[in-house]
Amino acid sequence: MSDKDPLVEAAEQVGQSIEDAGAAWCRAATMLDYLSWETMEEALGARQAHIIYSRIWEKLAQSGVPHVLAALGMEGKTDFSMHEIGLIAKTFWNTITCPYEVVEETDDIHIGEIAYCAYWENMKLIYGEEKAQDMVNKGMGATTSNYYQAIIKALGKWDDIYATQDRCICLGDEKCRVVFKKRNPKFKDMTENL
């Protein structure tokens, strides 16, 4: 049995470069994502489709956490610094071929930006900008915020860290922006009795 990544091995067997294979997988994932949304919307209507679509992405985020932690050598870790949270976010973005830049990081906050989104570029290329825009307008913003919240939940940090993606290229922003911020302990104390 080989220790090589199965994607690398498969690409070599069919004579593709790993770069070409990665681009093909990214394009295929984009197509599957869009077709899943479109099929659910046709069968269930936009509201129910959005609920299920968000749950799928939440499960995807949560199921990816153990693999990302293993890749970063953080298995079994239960306390994460903001720098480590940022590394986890960067790994998730890099997995879908999006370069991630840290623009602010302290003990209390991590902000990362993505200037190029392969997902969005593939959506426009495959379906045309109008169809792609229609899909993202119906659910992308809320779904991406839920995605990062799911990662924080999977890390066991829901009570301590707020997570969101407050800017998206596909929604007209210049860059995507991911924010992780420590929750205010005073606010947490106030809400415990509600």
N, C-alpha and C positions, 0 to 999 in steps of 0.2 A: 504494500500500500504506500502511496506517495504522500509526502508531507506538503506537497504543493496545494495552493488554493485551487478548488475545483474549477473556478472560472478561468484561471490561468491555464490549467491543464486542458480544458475543453477548447480554449482559444488556440492553443498550440496544435491540438489535434486537427482542427479545421483550417489551420494556416492563417489565422487572424492575429494581428497584434493585440496586446491586452488593451491598448487604447481604443482600437476599433470595436473590440468586443464590449468594452465598458460603455462606449457611446451607443451601441446597439441595445444593450440592456437598459440603459437610461431611456432611450426612445420607446422601447417596448413597455417599460413600467409606466411611462406617461400615457401611452395608448390604453393600457389596461385600466389605469385610474380614470381616465375620461369615459371610457366605455362602461365602466362600473357605475359611475355617476349617471350617465345618460340612461342606462337600462333601469336603474332604480327610480329615476325621475319619471320615466314613462310608465312604469308599473305602479308606483306609489304616490306620485305627486312630489313637488319640490320640497315641501316641509318634511315629510317622512324620509325622503331620500337624503336630505341634509342630516337628519338625526342619525341614520344608519351610517352614512358616509363618515361623519365625525367619529362615530364609535369604531369604525374600521381603522381610521388613522390613530385613534387613541390606543387601540390594541397593538397596532404596528409599533408605535412609540414604546409602549411598555415591554413588548416582547424583544425589542432591540436593545434595551438597557443592559441585560446580562452580557450580551456579545460585545457591546461597546466597553463596558467595564473590564471585561477580559482582555480586550485589545489594548487597553490603557494600563493594564496591570493593577486594577483597582478591585478585583473580586473580593467579596466579603467586607468591603469598606462600608461604614454606616454614617460617617461624618465627612462632609465634603466642603472644602473651601470654595470661595467664589471662583478662584482660578481653576479648580478641578471641574466645577460646574461648566465653566467656559470651555474646557477641553472636551467635555462630553458633548456639548452643543456643537462645537466645531467638528467633531467626529461624525455626528449625525449628518451635518450639512455636507461634509466632504464625501460621505458615502453616496450621496446623490449628485456628485460631481459639481458642487457649488463651493467656490473658494470663500472662506470665512475669515474676516478680519476683526480682531479685538480692537474696539475704539475707546473703551473705558473699562477699567477694572480696579476695584478697591475691595476691602474686606466685606463691604455691604452691597456692592452692585457689580454686575457684569453686563456689558453691552457689546454685542457683536453685530457686524454688518456684512451683508452679502451683496456684491455689486453685479453679479451675473448669476442668473437662475436658469440652469439647463432645463428644468421642468417647464418653465414658462416659454422658453425659446422653442422647445419641442412641441408644446401645445399649439403655438402659433404656426409652426412649420407644418404640422400634420393636419390640423383642423381649420386653419385660417384664424385670423385675429378676432373676428366677430364671434365665432362659435366658442373660441377659447375664453374670450372676455365674458361671455354669457355665463359660462360655468363658474369662473372664479368669482364673479359678482354675486352669485347665489350662495356661495358657501366657503370660499377660500379663507377669508379673514378670520371668521370664528373657528374654522377647523384648524388653522395653523396655531392659534392661541391655545386651543384645547390640546394640541400635540405637545407643546412644551409643558403645559400643566400636567399632562400624563407622565412625562419623563420625571418631573419633580415628585409626583406621587409614587412612581416606581422606585425612586431613590429614597423614599421615606422622609422627604423634606417638605411635604405640603404645608405643615404648620409653620415652617420657618422661612420659606422662600416663595415669593410671588414670581410667576413666569408668564411672559406673553411675547407675541410677535406683533409689534404695533405699527410696522410699516411693511408693505409688500410691493415688489416691483410690478406684479401682475395686477395690482389695484391702482397703479398710477404713480407710486412712489419711486424716487430715483434709486433707492436701495431697499432691500429687506433689512429689518432690524429686529433683533432678538434681545429681550431684556430679562434679566434675573435680578431680583432685588430682595434683600432681607425684609421680612415683614416687621412692622413696628410692634414690639412686645406690648406696648400700652394698648394698642388697638386690639391685640389678641386677648388681653385680660378683660377689656370692656365687652367683647363679644361672647365670652365664655358663659355669661349669665343670661344671654338672650334666649 
